[in-house]
Amino acid sequence: MRLEPRMGPNGDRRDDGDHGTSVATRTRPKTKRPSLYRVLLLNDDYTPMEFVVHVVERFFQKSREEATRIMLHVHHHGVGECGVFTYEVAETKVTQVMDFARKHQHPLQCVMEKK
């Protein structure tokens, strides 16, 4: 059996692109970035300002000035962001802050929300 080349409309050889070769492509798995969560402190009328500053310094590694700025934002606006973290880190920080506040008999509330 003899294979004849395919002819195009003008009588020339037609190249249909299939030459018996294949190209192997490697697909890289796309890694999805983890969701981020904001850790927030909520204002109350009982927790001393100095305690809030201490919490922000201790659990969020903020300077005294930054911790004071965050505390004043919480005081004036009712809520303030201490940081943005992955779910596990945010959850841990919320738990640490809440446990620390309870241990010192303060009603300070710390929550997380998806960014």
DSSP file (Angstrom, degrees, kcal/mol; ACC not computed):
  #  RESIDUE AA STRUCTURE BP1 BP2  ACC     N-H-->O    O-->H-N    N-H-->O    O-->H-N    TCO  KAPPA ALPHA  PHI   PSI    X-CA   Y-CA   Z-CA
    1    1 A M              0   0    0      0, 0.0     2,-0.5     0, 0.0     0, 0.0   0.000 360.0 360.0 360.0 132.9    0.0    0.0    0.0
    2    2 A R        -     0   0    0      2,-0.0     2,-0.5     0, 0.0     0, 0.0  -0.954 360.0-141.1-117.1 129.1    1.4    3.4   -1.0
    3    3 A L        -     0   0    0     -2,-0.5     3,-0.0     3,-0.0     0, 0.0  -0.779  14.2-152.4 -91.1 126.4    0.3    6.6    0.7
    4    4 A E        -     0   0    0     -2,-0.5     3,-0.1     1,-0.1     2,-0.0  -0.757  24.9-107.7 -93.8 141.4   -0.1    9.5   -1.6
    5    5 A P        -     0   0    0      0, 0.0     2,-0.2     0, 0.0    10,-0.1  -0.378  39.1-106.3 -65.6 148.2    0.4   13.0   -0.2
    6    6 A R        -     0   0    0      8,-0.4     8,-2.9    -2,-0.0     2,-0.4  -0.512  33.2-139.1 -75.0 142.9   -2.7   15.0    0.1
    7    7 A M  B     -A   13   0A   0      6,-0.3     6,-0.2    -2,-0.2     5,-0.1  -0.855   7.4-138.0-108.2 139.4   -3.1   17.7   -2.4
    8    8 A G    >   -     0   0    0      4,-4.0     3,-1.7    -2,-0.4     6,-0.1  -0.187  42.0 -85.3 -81.0-178.9   -4.5   21.2   -1.7
    9    9 A P  T 3  S+     0   0    0      0, 0.0    -1,-0.1     0, 0.0    -2,-0.0   0.725 128.6  51.5 -64.3 -22.4   -6.9   23.1   -3.9
   10   10 A N  T 3  S-     0   0    0      2,-0.1     3,-0.1     3,-0.0    -3,-0.0   0.300 122.3-101.9 -97.4   8.6   -4.0   24.4   -6.1
   11   11 A G  S <  S+     0   0    0     -3,-1.7     2,-0.1     1,-0.3     3,-0.1   0.465  83.9 125.1  87.1   0.4   -2.5   21.1   -6.7
   12   12 A D  S    S-     0   0    0      1,-0.1    -4,-4.0    -5,-0.1    -1,-0.3  -0.488  72.9 -83.5 -89.7 164.6    0.3   21.6   -4.1
   13   13 A R  B     -A    7   0A   0     -6,-0.2     2,-0.5    -2,-0.1    -6,-0.3  -0.408  42.8-138.4 -66.0 138.3    1.0   19.3   -1.1
   14   14 A R        -     0   0    0     -8,-2.9     2,-0.8    -2,-0.1    -8,-0.4  -0.856   6.8-152.5-101.4 131.8   -1.2   20.0    1.8
   15   15 A D        -     0   0    0     -2,-0.5     4,-0.1     1,-0.1    -8,-0.0  -0.891  13.0-179.1-104.0 109.3    0.3   19.9    5.3
   16   16 A D        -     0   0    0     -2,-0.8    -1,-0.1     2,-0.2     3,-0.1   0.320  46.0-116.3 -92.7  10.9   -2.3   19.0    7.8
   17   17 A G  S    S+     0   0    0      1,-0.2     2,-1.0     2,-0.0    -2,-0.1   0.306  79.3 118.3  81.9  -9.8    0.2   19.3   10.7
   18   18 A D        +     0   0    0      1,-0.1    -2,-0.2     2,-0.1    -1,-0.2  -0.786  22.7 156.4 -96.4 102.4    0.2   15.7   11.8
   19   19 A H        -     0   0    0     -2,-1.0    -1,-0.1     2,-0.3     3,-0.1   0.124  69.5 -96.1-110.2  18.6    3.7   14.4   11.3
   20   20 A G  S    S+     0   0    0      1,-0.3     2,-0.3    -3,-0.0    -2,-0.1   0.604  92.1 113.6  79.0  10.4    3.5   11.6   13.8
   21   21 A T        -     0   0    0      2,-0.0     2,-0.4     0, 0.0    -1,-0.3  -0.830  46.7-162.4-112.8 153.9    5.1   13.7   16.6
   22   22 A S        -     0   0    0     -2,-0.3     2,-0.6    -3,-0.1    -4,-0.0  -0.979  15.2-132.2-133.7 150.4    3.5   14.9   19.7
   23   23 A V        -     0   0    0     -2,-0.4     2,-0.6     2,-0.0    -2,-0.0  -0.881  16.2-144.8-103.5 124.9    4.6   17.6   22.1
   24   24 A A        -     0   0    0     -2,-0.6     2,-0.4     2,-0.0    -2,-0.0  -0.785  16.9-164.7 -89.0 123.5    4.6   16.8   25.8
   25   25 A T        -     0   0    0     -2,-0.6     2,-0.6     2,-0.0    -2,-0.0  -0.899   9.8-144.8-110.1 138.9    3.5   19.7   27.9
   26   26 A R        -     0   0    0     -2,-0.4     2,-0.5     2,-0.0    -2,-0.0  -0.883  12.0-153.0-102.2 124.5    4.1   19.8   31.6
   27   27 A T        -     0   0    0     -2,-0.6    -2,-0.0     3,-0.0     0, 0.0  -0.836   8.1-141.3 -99.2 131.8    1.5   21.5   33.6
   28   28 A R        -     0   0    0     -2,-0.5     2,-0.3     1,-0.0    -2,-0.0  -0.745  23.6-116.9 -87.5 132.7    2.5   23.1   36.9
   29   29 A P        -     0   0    0      0, 0.0     2,-0.5     0, 0.0    -1,-0.0  -0.520  28.5-127.3 -68.3 133.1   -0.1   22.7   39.6
   30   30 A K        -     0   0    0     -2,-0.3     2,-0.6     1,-0.0    -3,-0.0  -0.704  17.7-143.9 -82.9 124.3   -1.3   26.1   40.6
   31   31 A T        -     0   0    0     -2,-0.5     2,-0.4     1,-0.0    -1,-0.0  -0.787  14.2-135.6 -90.6 127.7   -1.0   26.6   44.4
   32   32 A K        -     0   0    0     -2,-0.6     3,-0.1     1,-0.1    -1,-0.0  -0.645  19.0-118.8 -83.4 132.7   -3.8   28.6   45.8
   33   33 A R        -     0   0    0     -2,-0.4     3,-0.1     1,-0.1    -1,-0.1  -0.456  36.2-106.1 -68.1 142.0   -2.9   31.3   48.2
   34   34 A P        -     0   0    0      0, 0.0    -1,-0.1     0, 0.0     2,-0.1  -0.360  38.0-100.3 -68.8 150.4   -4.5   30.8   51.7
   35   35 A S        -     0   0    0     -3,-0.1    52,-0.6     1,-0.1     2,-0.3  -0.376  38.1-135.0 -65.4 147.7   -7.4   33.0   52.7
   36   36 A L  E     -B   86   0B   0     50,-0.2    79,-2.8    -3,-0.1     2,-0.4  -0.818  14.4-158.0-110.3 150.1   -6.5   35.9   55.0
   37   37 A Y  E     -BC  85 114B   0     48,-3.3    48,-2.7    -2,-0.3     2,-0.4  -0.983  13.0-134.3-130.4 136.2   -8.3   37.0   58.1
   38   38 A R  E     -BC  84 113B   0     75,-3.1    75,-2.1    -2,-0.4     2,-0.6  -0.721  16.4-144.5 -85.4 134.8   -8.3   40.3   59.9
   39   39 A V  E     -BC  83 112B   0     44,-2.8    43,-3.1    -2,-0.4    44,-0.9  -0.915  25.3-171.0-101.9 123.6   -8.0   40.1   63.7
   40   40 A L  E     -BC  81 111B   0     71,-3.2    71,-2.5    -2,-0.6     2,-0.4  -0.883  20.3-147.2-120.8 143.6  -10.0   42.8   65.3
   41   41 A L  E     -BC  80 110B   0     39,-2.6    39,-1.9    -2,-0.4     2,-0.4  -0.894  19.8-145.1-103.3 140.4  -10.4   44.2   68.8
   42   42 A L  E     -BC  79 109B   0     67,-2.5    67,-0.7    -2,-0.4    37,-0.2  -0.851  16.9-116.1-108.1 142.1  -13.8   45.5   69.8
   43   43 A N        +     0   0    0     35,-2.4     2,-0.3    -2,-0.4    32,-0.1  -0.410  34.8 172.0 -73.5 147.3  -14.4   48.4   72.1
   44   44 A D        -     0   0    0      3,-0.2    34,-0.1    -2,-0.1    64,-0.1  -0.930  39.9-118.7-144.2 169.6  -16.1   48.1   75.5
   45   45 A D  S    S+     0   0    0     -2,-0.3    -2,-0.0     1,-0.1     0, 0.0   0.332 103.5  47.2 -92.9   8.3  -16.6   50.5   78.4
   46   46 A Y  S    S+     0   0    0      2,-0.1    -1,-0.1    61,-0.0    62,-0.0   0.736  78.5  92.6-122.0 -33.8  -14.6   48.5   81.0
   47   47 A T  S    S-     0   0    0      1,-0.1    -3,-0.2     2,-0.1    59,-0.1  -0.516  78.7-117.8 -71.2 125.0  -11.3   47.3   79.7
   48   48 A P     >  -     0   0    0      0, 0.0     4,-1.8     0, 0.0     3,-0.4  -0.313  13.7-126.7 -63.9 144.3   -8.6   49.8   80.6
   49   49 A M  H  > S+     0   0    0      1,-0.2     4,-2.3     2,-0.2     5,-0.2   0.875 109.6  56.5 -57.8 -39.6   -6.8   51.5   77.7
   50   50 A E  H  > S+     0   0    0      1,-0.2     4,-2.3     2,-0.2    -1,-0.2   0.858 104.3  53.0 -64.4 -34.7   -3.4   50.5   79.0
   51   51 A F  H  > S+     0   0    0     -3,-0.4     4,-2.5     2,-0.2    -1,-0.2   0.913 108.2  50.3 -65.5 -41.8   -4.4   46.8   79.1
   52   52 A V  H  X S+     0   0    0     -4,-1.8     4,-2.4     2,-0.2    -2,-0.2   0.916 109.9  50.5 -62.2 -43.4   -5.4   47.0   75.4
   53   53 A V  H  X S+     0   0    0     -4,-2.3     4,-2.4     1,-0.2    -1,-0.2   0.929 110.6  49.9 -59.1 -45.4   -2.1   48.6   74.5
   54   54 A H  H  X S+     0   0    0     -4,-2.3     4,-2.8     1,-0.2    -2,-0.2   0.910 110.0  50.4 -60.3 -43.6   -0.3   45.8   76.4
   55   55 A V  H  X S+     0   0    0     -4,-2.5     4,-2.9     2,-0.2     5,-0.5   0.920 111.0  48.4 -60.8 -45.6   -2.3   43.2   74.5
   56   56 A V  H  X S+     0   0    0     -4,-2.4     4,-1.3     1,-0.2     6,-1.0   0.899 114.7  45.8 -65.4 -40.3   -1.5   44.7   71.1
   57   57 A E  H  X S+     0   0    0     -4,-2.4     4,-0.8     4,-0.2    -2,-0.2   0.940 118.7  41.8 -64.4 -47.0    2.2   44.9   72.0
   58   58 A R  H  < S+     0   0    0     -4,-2.8    -2,-0.2    -5,-0.2    -3,-0.2   0.920 125.6  28.0 -71.4 -46.8    2.3   41.4   73.4
   59   59 A F  H  < S+     0   0    0     -4,-2.9    -1,-0.2    -5,-0.2    -3,-0.2   0.636 130.2  35.3 -96.1 -14.5    0.3   39.4   70.9
   60   60 A F  H  < S-     0   0    0     -4,-1.3    -2,-0.2    -5,-0.5    -3,-0.2   0.297  97.7-126.2-122.5   8.3    0.7   41.4   67.7
   61   61 A Q     <  +     0   0    0     -4,-0.8     2,-0.3     1,-0.2    -4,-0.2   0.851  53.3 156.6  50.5  44.4    4.4   42.5   68.2
   62   62 A K        -     0   0    0     -6,-1.0    -1,-0.2    -5,-0.1    -2,-0.1  -0.700  44.9-109.4 -96.9 151.7    3.5   46.2   67.7
   63   63 A S     >  -     0   0    0     -2,-0.3     4,-2.9     1,-0.1     5,-0.2  -0.248  36.1-102.7 -68.3 166.4    5.6   49.1   69.1
   64   64 A R  H  > S+     0   0    0      1,-0.2     4,-2.2     2,-0.2     5,-0.2   0.906 123.5  48.9 -57.7 -42.8    4.2   51.1   71.9
   65   65 A E  H  > S+     0   0    0      2,-0.2     4,-2.2     1,-0.2    -1,-0.2   0.921 113.4  45.0 -65.9 -45.0    3.3   53.9   69.5
   66   66 A E  H  > S+     0   0    0      2,-0.2     4,-2.4     1,-0.2    -2,-0.2   0.901 112.8  51.4 -66.4 -40.7    1.6   51.6   67.1
   67   67 A A  H  X S+     0   0    0     -4,-2.9     4,-2.5     1,-0.2    -1,-0.2   0.889 110.4  49.4 -63.1 -39.3   -0.3   49.8   69.9
   68   68 A T  H  X S+     0   0    0     -4,-2.2     4,-2.5    -5,-0.2    -1,-0.2   0.899 109.7  51.4 -66.2 -40.5   -1.5   53.1   71.3
   69   69 A R  H  X S+     0   0    0     -4,-2.2     4,-1.9     2,-0.2    -2,-0.2   0.916 112.0  46.4 -62.6 -43.4   -2.7   54.2   67.8
   70   70 A I  H  X S+     0   0    0     -4,-2.4     4,-2.4     2,-0.2    -2,-0.2   0.922 111.7  51.5 -64.9 -43.8   -4.6   50.9   67.4
   71   71 A M  H  X S+     0   0    0     -4,-2.5     4,-2.4     1,-0.2    -2,-0.2   0.909 110.3  48.7 -60.5 -42.6   -6.1   51.2   70.9
   72   72 A L  H  X S+     0   0    0     -4,-2.5     4,-2.5     2,-0.2     5,-0.2   0.857 109.4  52.8 -67.3 -34.2   -7.2   54.8   70.2
   73   73 A H  H  X S+     0   0    0     -4,-1.9     4,-2.6     2,-0.2     6,-0.5   0.922 110.5  47.4 -65.1 -43.0   -8.8   53.7   66.9
   74   74 A V  H  X S+     0   0    0     -4,-2.4     4,-1.8     1,-0.2   -31,-0.3   0.921 113.1  49.9 -60.7 -44.3  -10.7   51.0   68.8
   75   75 A H  H  < S+     0   0    0     -4,-2.4    -2,-0.2     1,-0.2    -1,-0.2   0.896 119.8  34.4 -63.1 -42.9  -11.8   53.5   71.4
   76   76 A H  H  < S+     0   0    0     -4,-2.5    -2,-0.2     1,-0.1    -1,-0.2   0.784 130.0  30.5 -86.6 -28.6  -13.0   56.1   68.9
   77   77 A H  H  < S-     0   0    0     -4,-2.6    -3,-0.2    -5,-0.2    -2,-0.2   0.478  99.9-119.3-113.0  -4.9  -14.4   53.8   66.2
   78   78 A G  S  < S+     0   0    0     -4,-1.8   -35,-2.4    -5,-0.3     2,-0.3   0.227  89.2  46.8  88.7 -15.9  -15.6   50.8   68.1
   79   79 A V  E     -B   42   0B   0     -6,-0.5     2,-0.3   -37,-0.2   -37,-0.2  -0.989  59.9-172.8-156.0 149.1  -13.3   48.4   66.3
   80   80 A G  E     -B   41   0B   0    -39,-1.9   -39,-2.6    -2,-0.3     2,-0.4  -0.995  23.9-122.6-149.8 143.6   -9.6   48.2   65.3
   81   81 A E  E     -B   40   0B   0     -2,-0.3   -41,-0.2   -41,-0.2     3,-0.1  -0.710  20.1-179.5 -89.0 129.2   -7.5   45.9   63.2
   82   82 A C  E     -     0   0B   0    -43,-3.1     2,-0.3    -2,-0.4   -42,-0.1   0.658  63.5 -43.7 -97.6 -21.5   -4.4   44.4   64.9
   83   83 A G  E     -B   39   0B   0    -44,-0.9   -44,-2.8     2,-0.0     2,-0.4  -0.941  47.8-105.9 169.1 170.4   -3.2   42.4   61.9
   84   84 A V  E     +B   38   0B   0     -2,-0.3     2,-0.3   -46,-0.2   -46,-0.2  -0.990  45.1 158.3-124.6 128.2   -4.0   40.1   58.9
   85   85 A F  E     -B   37   0B   0    -48,-2.7   -48,-3.3    -2,-0.4    -2,-0.0  -0.869  44.3 -84.1-142.4 168.0   -3.1   36.5   59.1
   86   86 A T  E  >  -B   36   0B   0     -2,-0.3     4,-2.9   -50,-0.2     5,-0.3  -0.302  57.2 -96.2 -67.7 166.2   -3.8   33.0   57.7
   87   87 A Y  H  > S+     0   0    0    -52,-0.6     4,-2.9     1,-0.2     5,-0.2   0.914 122.3  46.8 -54.3 -50.9   -6.8   31.2   59.3
   88   88 A E  H  > S+     0   0    0      1,-0.2     4,-2.1     2,-0.2    -1,-0.2   0.900 115.1  45.6 -63.0 -42.2   -4.7   29.2   61.8
   89   89 A V  H  > S+     0   0    0      2,-0.2     4,-2.5     1,-0.2    -1,-0.2   0.929 114.4  48.5 -67.7 -44.4   -2.6   32.1   63.0
   90   90 A A  H  X S+     0   0    0     -4,-2.9     4,-2.5     1,-0.2    -2,-0.2   0.926 111.5  49.9 -60.8 -45.2   -5.6   34.4   63.3
   91   91 A E  H  X S+     0   0    0     -4,-2.9     4,-2.2    -5,-0.3    -1,-0.2   0.899 111.1  49.6 -60.8 -41.8   -7.6   31.8   65.2
   92   92 A T  H  X S+     0   0    0     -4,-2.1     4,-2.7    -5,-0.2    -1,-0.2   0.921 111.0  48.9 -63.6 -44.6   -4.6   31.3   67.6
   93   93 A K  H  X S+     0   0    0     -4,-2.5     4,-2.7     2,-0.2     5,-0.2   0.912 110.3  50.9 -63.8 -42.7   -4.2   35.0   68.2
   94   94 A V  H  X S+     0   0    0     -4,-2.5     4,-2.6     1,-0.2     5,-0.2   0.935 112.5  46.9 -59.6 -46.2   -7.9   35.5   68.9
   95   95 A T  H  X S+     0   0    0     -4,-2.2     4,-2.7    -5,-0.2     5,-0.2   0.918 112.3  49.7 -62.6 -44.3   -7.8   32.6   71.4
   96   96 A Q  H  X S+     0   0    0     -4,-2.7     4,-2.5     2,-0.2    -2,-0.2   0.926 113.2  45.9 -61.4 -45.6   -4.7   33.9   73.1
   97   97 A V  H  X S+     0   0    0     -4,-2.7     4,-2.6     2,-0.2    -2,-0.2   0.932 114.2  47.8 -64.5 -45.5   -6.1   37.4   73.5
   98   98 A M  H  X S+     0   0    0     -4,-2.6     4,-2.4    -5,-0.2    -2,-0.2   0.915 113.5  47.3 -63.5 -42.9   -9.5   36.2   74.8
   99   99 A D  H  X S+     0   0    0     -4,-2.7     4,-2.6    -5,-0.2    -1,-0.2   0.920 113.0  49.0 -62.6 -43.7   -7.8   33.8   77.3
  100  100 A F  H  X S+     0   0    0     -4,-2.5     4,-1.4    -5,-0.2    -2,-0.2   0.905 111.8  48.8 -63.3 -42.9   -5.4   36.6   78.5
  101  101 A A  H  <>S+     0   0    0     -4,-2.6     5,-2.9     2,-0.2    -1,-0.2   0.923 112.8  47.4 -64.1 -44.4   -8.3   39.1   78.9
  102  102 A R  H ><5S+     0   0    0     -4,-2.4     3,-1.9     1,-0.2    -2,-0.2   0.914 107.9  55.8 -62.9 -42.1  -10.4   36.6   80.9
  103  103 A K  H 3<5S+     0   0    0     -4,-2.6    -1,-0.2     1,-0.3    -2,-0.2   0.843 112.4  42.8 -58.7 -33.3   -7.5   35.7   83.0
  104  104 A H  T 3<5S-     0   0    0     -4,-1.4    -1,-0.3    -3,-0.2    -2,-0.2   0.214 118.2-114.5 -98.9  13.9   -7.2   39.4   83.9
  105  105 A Q  T < 5 +     0   0    0     -3,-1.9    -3,-0.2     1,-0.2    -2,-0.1   0.865  68.6 138.2  57.8  43.9  -11.0   39.7   84.3
  106  106 A H      < -     0   0    0     -5,-2.9    -1,-0.2    -6,-0.1    -2,-0.1  -0.933  54.5-139.6-116.5 144.1  -11.5   42.1   81.4
  107  107 A P        +     0   0    0      0, 0.0    -5,-0.1     0, 0.0   -62,-0.1   0.183  47.6 150.9 -86.8  19.4  -14.4   41.8   78.9
  108  108 A L        -     0   0    0     -7,-0.1     2,-0.4   -11,-0.1   -65,-0.1  -0.233  34.1-148.4 -54.1 133.0  -12.2   42.6   75.9
  109  109 A Q  E     -C   42   0B   0    -67,-0.7   -67,-2.5    -8,-0.1     2,-0.4  -0.902  15.0-174.9-110.6 135.6  -13.5   41.0   72.7
  110  110 A C  E     +C   41   0B   0     -2,-0.4     2,-0.3   -69,-0.2   -69,-0.2  -0.998  12.1 170.0-129.0 129.9  -11.2   39.8   69.9
  111  111 A V  E     -C   40   0B   0    -71,-2.5   -71,-3.2    -2,-0.4     2,-0.4  -0.844  22.5-138.1-134.2 168.5  -12.7   38.5   66.7
  112  112 A M  E     -C   39   0B   0     -2,-0.3     2,-0.3   -73,-0.2   -73,-0.2  -0.972  15.4-174.2-128.9 148.2  -11.5   37.5   63.2
  113  113 A E  E     -C   38   0B   0    -75,-2.1   -75,-3.1    -2,-0.4     2,-0.1  -0.997  33.9-100.9-140.8 145.8  -13.2   38.1   59.9
  114  114 A K  E      C   37   0B   0     -2,-0.3   -77,-0.3   -77,-0.2   -79,-0.0  -0.392 360.0 360.0 -65.7 136.9  -12.3   37.0   56.4
  115  115 A K              0   0    0    -79,-2.8    -1,-0.2    -2,-0.1   -78,-0.1   0.472 360.0 360.0 -79.5 360.0  -10.6   39.7   54.4
